[in-house]
């Protein structure tokens, strides 16, 4: 889990591991904290559980995918319980 309360050394290890193409780390469950200042080119799938604060935030967050030129996809899971 990557969130604002994650220990700095754990964040560093996650960031390091996700950048390596042959890493054993394939999924990161994260809050918006993962989007802040991290440049990771091998993100190919973004799933939001509930909508971000604004469409601008959504565009910025899904922009984490496809940075290596490969296809990426984004899914927004939304329903009446996400008010």
N, C-alpha and C positions, 0 to 999 in steps of 0.2 A: 504494500500500500504506500502510495506516494502522496502525502498531504503536508500541510503546513506544520503539523506537529511531528512529522517523521524526523528522526535524528539526522543531523547533517551528514554523518559518515554513511548512513544507510542511503540517503539521497544520492550521494556521490557514487556509491557502488551500483545503484540502479541505473543512473545515467551512464556510467562506464559500461555496464553490461548490455544495455539496450542498444548501444552504438556499435557493438561488435556483431557482424552479420552471422557468425556461427555460434553465438552465445546460446546458452541453455534457457535464457530468459526470453520468453515469447509474448508474455502478456503483462501489462502494467495496469493495475487498478489505481486510478488517481483522481484527485480533485483538480480544480483549476490551477493548483500549485505547480503541476507538471507543465503547464503551458507557459509559465513565466520564465522567459530567458533561456529556454532549453532548445538547442538546435540538434535535432535527431533526424537523420535522413532516412531511416529505414522503417518508419511508421506507415503501415498499409491499411489499417482498419481503426476507425474511431467510433466508439459507441457512447452516446450520451444517454444517461438515465435521467430524463427530465430536461427541460429546455434551459439553456444559459440565460443570463440576465437580458441580453439583447441579441439582435441578429448580427450586429458587429462582433460581439463576443463569439457567437457560433462560427462565423466565417473565419475569425482568427484561430479558433481552436481546431477546426477541421483542416485548416491550412497546415497543420503539423503532418498531415499525410502527403504522400506523393512528392516529397522533396528530392528523392533520388531518381525521379523521372518515371518510375513505375506507377501502375494504376493503384489507386487507393479508394476506399469507400468510407462513407460516414452514415451512421444510422442514429436516428433520434427516436427513443422510446418515450412516448408521451401518452397521457390519458388524464381522465378527470381527477385522479388522485395526486396529480403533480401541480396543484394550485399554489 
